[in-house]
Amino acid sequence: MRSDIHVNPISPYDLDVIDSVFRAELRKRKLSRCSEEAEQLAAKLISLYQAGRRDAHELAAAVAVAAKATDISVDSSSQQHKSGTSC
């Protein structure tokens, strides 16, 4: 089955940029890495990155705007998991 959709793979550098913004947003929003909100945030970051938001600052700004629109909010009651713990 042939697809006409061309998807550029995400390089290790791309992943580093996305991960740095993801981690910063988790800290800022006080979200657990294992929360539903974190999953939504990760999906949105990847989507924005693939749509052309490649700079970390631009990506963070875009995800902040998207979060307001989709109600991914800061949740101070979310528990933080220790680094390295799997979900």
C-alpha positions in Angstrom: 0.0 0.0 0.0 1.6 3.3 -1.1 1.0 6.5 0.7 1.3 9.9 -0.8 1.8 11.5 2.6 5.4 12.4 3.1 6.4 12.5 6.8 9.9 13.6 7.7 11.4 11.5 10.4 12.3 13.2 13.7 16.1 13.3 14.1 17.9 12.9 17.4 18.5 16.6 17.4 14.7 17.2 16.9 14.0 14.9 19.8 16.4 16.8 22.0 14.6 20.1 21.2 11.1 18.6 21.8 12.3 16.9 25.0 13.8 20.0 26.4 10.6 22.0 25.9 8.5 19.1 27.2 10.5 18.8 30.4 10.4 22.6 30.9 6.7 22.6 30.4 6.2 19.7 32.8 8.1 21.7 35.5 6.3 24.9 34.7 2.9 23.3 34.8 3.8 21.0 37.7 2.6 18.0 35.8 3.6 14.3 36.3 5.3 12.8 33.3 2.8 10.0 33.5 -0.3 12.1 33.5 -2.9 12.4 30.7 -2.1 16.1 30.5 1.6 15.2 29.9 0.6 12.9 27.1 -1.5 15.6 25.5 1.4 18.0 25.8 3.8 15.6 24.2 1.5 15.0 21.3 0.9 18.7 20.8 4.7 19.4 20.9 5.3 16.8 18.2 2.5 18.1 16.1 3.8 21.7 16.4 7.3 20.6 15.6 6.2 18.8 12.5 4.2 21.8 11.5 7.4 23.9 11.4 7.9 25.2 14.9 11.6 24.2 15.2 13.1 26.7 17.6 12.7 25.8 21.3 11.5 29.3 22.3 9.0 29.4 19.4 7.8 25.9 20.2 7.3 26.7 23.9 5.4 29.9 23.0 3.2 27.9 20.5 2.4 25.2 23.0 1.5 27.8 25.6 -1.0 29.3 23.2 -2.3 25.8 22.3 -2.6 24.8 25.9 -4.9 27.8 26.6 -7.0 26.8 23.7 -7.3 23.1 24.6 -7.3 23.5 28.4 -4.0 21.8 29.1 -3.5 23.7 32.3 -1.1 24.0 35.2 -2.2 21.5 37.8 -0.5 22.0 41.1 -2.2 18.9 42.5 -0.4 16.6 40.0 2.3 14.5 41.7 5.8 14.7 40.3 7.5 11.4 39.6 11.2 11.0 40.2 13.4 11.2 37.1 14.0 7.9 35.5 10.8 6.3 36.8 8.7 4.8 34.1 4.9 5.4 33.9 
